[in-house]
Amino acid sequence: MALQAELPVLIRIAGGLARHCDRAEHNEQVDRVTLLSAAADLREMARRLSGAFGVNLQQRYAERLDTLESRHPLHGVGFDGGGAVRASKTLLDLQRAQLRHDATYHADVAGLPKYSQLRHFTLHLTKLVEKLLDASEGTQREEFVHDGVPDIFIFGIKLSTVANERLSEEVFG
């Protein structure tokens, strides 16, 4: 039930970001609050889902970065994002860890203009909508809980960063 309840929320977030990107491309007025709200909503959704499935979100986040980094040629000699996430105490610590991970392992995207990064993140969130739909219908549920939930949280952090929001120094967890 938790997955089905979150599906319309994720659809609205992804759609809102797509609308924001489209308006920006047409030089229409956009509001930074849209990005900040989406970021906060994604982080909160990931917390709700991790709670519903009894998953330690910080641990899954660290494991997700471990997996992503293991596929990269710099693995083992670059930044240890999973270790940095495990050592993080605050959302700001997590934001800094994610920023360093992205600079090391996703330099192609991290080096793009912020608007292009936002479009890229919106594409990823749209893929997560499909994965959440599949999981809510009973297929690939374990994969979604394992990878999709931390990915939702990660994009909640990335959106804040691309919108120049400094996350809280309050203890995370």
C-alpha positions in Angstrom: 0.0 0.0 0.0 2.9 2.4 0.8 4.1 2.2 -2.8 0.7 2.9 -4.3 0.1 5.8 -2.0 3.4 7.4 -3.1 2.9 6.9 -6.8 0.7 10.0 -7.4 3.1 12.1 -5.2 6.1 11.1 -7.3 4.1 11.7 -10.5 3.3 15.2 -9.4 6.9 16.0 -8.4 8.3 14.7 -11.7 5.6 16.5 -13.7 6.1 19.8 -11.7 9.9 19.6 -12.5 9.2 18.9 -16.2 6.8 21.9 -16.2 9.5 24.0 -14.5 12.1 23.0 -17.1 9.7 23.6 -20.0 8.8 27.1 -18.7 12.5 27.9 -18.3 13.3 26.9 -21.8 10.5 29.2 -23.1 11.9 32.0 -20.9 8.8 32.1 -18.9 8.7 32.8 -15.2 9.8 30.0 -12.9 10.0 29.8 -9.1 12.9 28.4 -7.1 10.4 27.3 -4.5 9.2 24.7 -6.9 12.7 23.1 -6.8 13.1 23.4 -3.1 9.6 21.9 -2.4 10.3 19.0 -4.8 13.6 18.3 -3.1 12.1 18.3 0.4 9.1 16.2 -0.8 11.5 13.6 -2.3 13.6 13.4 0.9 10.4 13.0 3.0 9.0 10.4 0.6 12.2 8.3 0.9 12.0 8.5 4.6 8.3 7.3 4.6 9.1 4.5 2.2 12.2 3.4 4.2 10.1 3.4 7.4 7.3 1.4 5.7 9.7 -1.3 4.6 11.9 -1.3 7.7 15.0 -0.1 5.7 17.8 2.0 7.2 17.8 4.8 4.7 21.3 6.0 5.4 22.7 2.5 5.1 20.9 1.9 1.8 22.1 5.3 0.6 25.7 4.3 1.4 25.3 0.9 -0.3 23.8 2.6 -3.4 26.8 4.8 -3.7 29.1 1.8 -3.1 27.4 0.0 -6.0 27.5 3.0 -8.4 31.2 3.7 -7.5 32.2 0.1 -8.0 31.3 0.4 -11.7 33.6 3.4 -12.3 37.3 3.3 -13.4 38.3 5.4 -10.4 36.8 2.9 -7.9 39.2 2.3 -5.1 41.3 5.3 -5.8 38.7 8.0 -5.9 36.4 9.4 -3.3 34.6 6.9 -1.0 31.0 8.2 -1.2 29.5 5.3 0.7 32.0 5.7 3.6 31.3 9.5 3.7 27.5 8.8 3.8 28.0 6.3 6.6 30.0 8.9 8.6 27.5 11.6 8.0 25.6 13.0 11.0 23.5 15.8 9.3 21.7 16.4 6.0 24.5 18.9 5.3 27.1 16.2 5.7 25.1 14.0 3.3 24.8 16.9 0.8 28.6 17.4 0.9 29.2 13.7 0.4 26.8 13.6 -2.5 28.4 16.7 -4.1 31.9 15.1 -3.8 30.6 11.8 -5.2 29.0 13.5 -8.1 32.2 15.6 -8.9 34.3 12.4 -8.8 32.0 9.8 -10.5 29.6 11.9 -12.5 31.8 14.8 -13.7 29.9 14.8 -17.0 26.7 15.8 -15.3 28.2 17.8 -12.4 30.0 20.0 -15.0 26.8 20.9 -16.9 25.1 24.2 -16.3 22.6 24.0 -13.4 19.6 24.0 -15.8 21.0 21.1 -17.7 21.6 19.2 -14.5 18.0 19.9 -13.5 16.7 18.5 -16.8 18.9 15.4 -16.3 17.6 14.9 -12.7 14.0 15.2 -14.1 14.7 12.4 -16.6 15.9 10.2 -13.7 12.9 11.0 -11.6 10.7 10.1 -14.6 12.4 6.7 -14.7 11.8 6.3 -11.0 8.1 7.0 -11.6 8.0 3.9 -13.9 9.9 1.8 -11.4 7.6 2.8 -8.6 4.6 2.0 -10.8 6.1 -1.5 -11.5 6.8 -2.0 -7.9 3.3 -0.9 -6.9 1.9 -3.5 -9.3 4.0 -6.2 -7.7 6.9 -6.5 -10.1 10.5 -5.7 -9.1 9.3 -4.5 -5.7 12.5 -5.7 -3.9 14.7 -3.9 -6.5 12.7 -0.7 -6.0 13.0 -0.8 -2.2 16.7 -1.7 -2.6 17.7 0.9 -5.2 14.7 3.2 -5.9 14.1 4.4 -2.4 17.7 5.6 -1.9 17.6 7.1 -5.4 14.6 9.2 -4.5 16.5 10.4 -1.4 19.6 11.1 -3.5 17.7 13.2 -6.0 16.1 15.1 -3.1 19.6 16.1 -2.1 20.8 16.8 -5.6 17.8 19.1 -6.3 18.6 21.1 -3.2 22.2 21.4 -4.3 21.3 22.5 -7.9 18.9 25.1 -6.4 21.7 26.4 -4.1 20.0 25.3 -0.9 22.3 24.5 2.0 20.7 21.6 3.9 20.3 21.5 7.6 23.1 20.9 10.2 20.6 19.2 12.5 21.3 15.6 13.2 19.9 13.3 10.5 18.0 10.2 11.4 
